[in-house]
Amino acid sequence: MKAFVFPGQGAQFTGMGKDLYDNSVEARQLFEKANQLLGFRITDIMFEGDAEALRQTKVTQPAVFLHSVISCIVNAEEKPDMVAGHSLGEFSALVACGALSFEDALLLVSKRAQAMQRACEMQESTMAAVIALPDEKVEEVCATITNEVVVAANYNCPGQVVISGTVAGIEQACILMKEAGAKRALRLQVGGAFHSPLMQPAAEELREVIEATHFNQPQCPVYQNVNALPQTDPATIQRNLVAQLTSPVRWTQSVQNMVADGALSFREFGPGDVLKGLIRKINPEVETL
């Protein structure tokens, strides 16, 4: 069985998507449609903008989404048997399985990015990567910090968990993680505490637009971040998308469940190959493309 997977924020790079635009009429039409829907030429920033311009919240998430979805539309010869996306990538996955239209998903991604930016501006917050510490130990250390918000946010692969919270909480947690045996506990260059309770204002904003958007029955199961389980019910998918903003990304568990359900080959669509590397660490026996 074939699984299609899609990356999240952080995979972007200057020049992303230009080869698609230049070599495919279908890709060019979709990129131009995106420029119209967003109200600015995101392609100019994707193809020629500097790293700082590409890091703007209103640009980053739609850019990664566009590269992922359009590369899938142009390059996928067959339909997937299951799909999943890491954080933002879940929206790309929902287009790939037919649950969302290209247009609706792009507008949701744009509104999600803006809502998350507003939530970030309400309180200074950040994230950190914890390397070579068991998931349970990371959770245990986070639980000991009661005066600040600190939670496990991304279960990326065995031995790699990202934590999220207030700046003071993350600084405190990094010290404690190293004392607990972590090889590294490194603060990330991000603008906020994604996938933590601090994103609740963004979740409330997003709930309204998601509930107002039409979701189709997906053509194959989508393994969602919040519980790593396959979903085919549109109403459940909508609820999980809202919950995703304040819940951890259970990527390790998602891949494990997909393999248990028969996935033998994982194909990553989008900028970079971060997920390919994570999947190899989760299960080195499956094919990754």
Disulfide bonds with the S-S distance in Angstrom:
none
